[in-house]
Amino acid sequence: MKVREGGRVINAVVLVATGVNADGRREVLGLRVATSETGAAWNSFFADLVARGLAGVRLVTSDAHQGLVEAIAANLPGAVWQRCRTHYAANLMSVTPKSMWPAVKAMLHSVYDQPDAEAVNAQFDRLLDYVDQKLPAAFEHLDNARADILAFTGFPEGLWQQIWSNNPNERLNREIRRRTDSVGIFPNRDAIIRLVGAVLAEQTDEWAEGRRYLGLDILAKSRLTLIADTSPEEVTDSILELSA
């Protein structure tokens, strides 16, 4: 966004977080206008969300912006981080020769087409074998990112399509951009918050009245998985966090 401050026009960014509650419905968790997308800005944003009561977060999906990833770890230490598959593909393309990208892209997509976690990891191994000798930069890139881009496999298969990319938020971002482009230059940051906040309020109403983003049967299975992976003394706290 462009905004007037101190007699000049500067660039600003709008940070937006959405989530899925225990009822399976999406919510807008918060927004903040910052001067730039720095680690300090993201850390302040997440700290504010936590201070306002955000808790029980099990997974965060985002791109690999270093400041953002560090802020997630610092403020939501119990949450798993899923690196967005769409953003990751663009990152991998940057280290892959153009002539080889179609083949590598097809194999990467085939990883996500597998029916269960074991098959996903087996196919990822085949992808690593394919690029090992001929594309050392791509091999290193994939090997280093493996745990982050396959974090979704720690959750029930019925959730995978909803959690392995940041595409839902990107669609929301495009709607925000559509509504703000007509303004051009905002007179101040409060004007940005008013307009973007109105867009987010409209979206929240649609989510509240529409179908659930995650089915209750899948959420129930997710809760059972959590209990199975948790020690007895931690079970009560885990259920309370999920049900909050």
N, C-alpha and C positions, 0 to 999 in steps of 0.2 A: 504494500500500500504506500501511496505518497501522501504526506501530511505536512502542513505548515507548522513550523516550530521556530521561535526566535527570529522571525522575519525571513526565514528561508524554507525551501522545500526539501524534506529529507525522506529517505525510505524507511519504512517500518514493516514489521512482520506481525501477523496474528497467529498465536499459538492456540491450537484447539485440541482438546482431548474428548473422546467419546468412550463409552463403556457399555457393557451388557450386564444388567443386574440379575439378581437371583431368580427373577420371574421370566428371564429370557428376553427381555426387551432392551433395546438400545436407549441410551441416554446421553445427552451432552453433559460432560462433567465440568467443563470450564473453558474459558478463553482468556487470553491476556495479550495486550499489545506490547511489543518489545522493539527496541531499536534494531536488533539483529538477532539471528538464530544462534546465540552463543550458549556455551555450557552454563554460564551463570544465569541466563534467562530461563533456560529449561529447568535448572535446579530450583529457582525461585518459584516457577510455575507449579512444579510437582510438590514442593514444600507447602505451598498454599492449599493445594488439593488435599493433602494429608491433614493439614491443620483444620480444614473444614469438614473432616470426617471420612475421607476416602480410606477404606480398609478392606482387607480380605481379597486383594487383587492377586490372582493366580497367574495371569499371563498378560504381557504387554507386547503388542505388535507394532513395529515401526521400521523406518529405514535405519541405516547404520551411522547416522550423524553422531560423531564422537561425544559431543556435549550432551546430546539427548540420551545416549546409552548410559553414560556415567550418571546422569541425573536419575534415571530409572533405578540403577543399582543402589544409589545413595538413599533414595527416598522410599523405594518399594523393595526392600531386601528379600522378601519372601516370594517375589514374582519371577516367573520364567520369562526370558526375553526371546521373542520370535522375530527374526530378521525377515522383513517383507520379501517374499519371493519375487515380486515384480521389480522392486528396486534392486534386488540382488542380481537379477538377470542383466540389468543395465550395467551394473558394476563389473560383472564377469565379461560382458561383451567388450569392455574397454581394454581388457588384457588378452583378448582372443583375436587372432588374425581374421580379417573380414571374410576370407575365403573359407575358413573353418567354422565360422560362427553358426551357419545353419545346422550343421551336424551336432555341434556342441549344444546348441539351443534345444534341438529335438531330444537329445539324451537327457538334458536337464529337466525338460517337461515330463519325460517318461518316469522320472523319479517320483513326481507328484501323482502319477496315474496309478500307482501301486495300491493294492487293497488293504495292506496292513503294515505295521511298523517294520517287521522283519523284511518284507519285500522291498520297502522303501530303502532300507539300509543296504540291502543286497544290490539294488539297482544303482545306488550311489557309488558303491564299490566298483561296479562295472564302468560307470562314468569316469571314475578316477583312473582305472586301468586304461581306458581309451585315450586319455589326455596325458598319461604319465610320461611317455617318451617324446611324443611329438610336440606337446604344448606345456613345457615346464612352468610357465607363468600361470597358466590356467589351472594346472594341477595344484600349485601352491595356494592359489586363491580359493579353490574349492575345498582343499583339505583344511585350511584355516577357518573357513566359514561353516564347516559341516555341522557342528553342534548347534549353531545359531539358526541356520536355515531349516534344520530338521527338528527343531524344538517341538513342533506341532505333533510329532509322533508320540509324545508323552501323554496325549489326551485321546479320548475316544474318537474313532474314525468319523463318526457322525458330525464332529465339530470341525474337521480339518478345513473344509472349504471356507468357513467363516473366520478362521484364525490365522491362516498361513500367509495372508497378504494384507496390506493396508488399503486395498482398493475401495472398500466402503467409505473410508475417510477421504480418499481422493475424489470420489463423486461429490461428497459434501463440499470439499474445497472448490470444485468447479462451480457449484451453485453459488457459493459465496463470491467467487470471482465474477460470475455473471452479474450479480447484483451490485458489486462495488465498482466495476469497470466504468459504469455510466457516470460515476461521481468524478472520477479523475483525481483531483487533489482534495483531501479532506482538510477542513479548517483546523482541526485539532484531534487528539487521540480519543476524546470522549465521543466525537462524531463517528469514529470507526467502531467503537464499542456499541453505540446505539444501533447502527445499521447491521453489523455482523450479529449482534445479539438478537435482533429481530428475526434474522434468517434462521438462527439456531433455535429460537423459541418456536418458530413455525415447524421446523423439522422435528423438534421434540414432541410437539402435539401430534404430528403424523405418526411417529413411532409409537406413541402411547395408544393410539386408536387402531393402528394396523396390526398385522399378524406378528407373532413373536419372531425375533431374529434367531433364537435358539429354542428348539422344542423342549418341553418339560421332561420328556422321556430321556433325551440326550443329557440334560442337566442332571437328572437323577443318576444316570450311569456315571457321569463325571464325579458326582459326590461319592458314589460307591468306590470308584477308583481311588479317590483321594483317601478314603478311610482305609482301604486295603494297603496303601503305601505309607500309612502313618502309624506311629507307635501308639499304644492304648492311651497313654497320658495326654497325647496331643489331639485325640479324636474329638473331644468335646469342643475345644477351641476352634478346630477346623470347621465343624458343622456350623458353629455360630457365625464364623466369618462368611461362609457361603450363603447363609440364610439372612444376613443383615440387609 
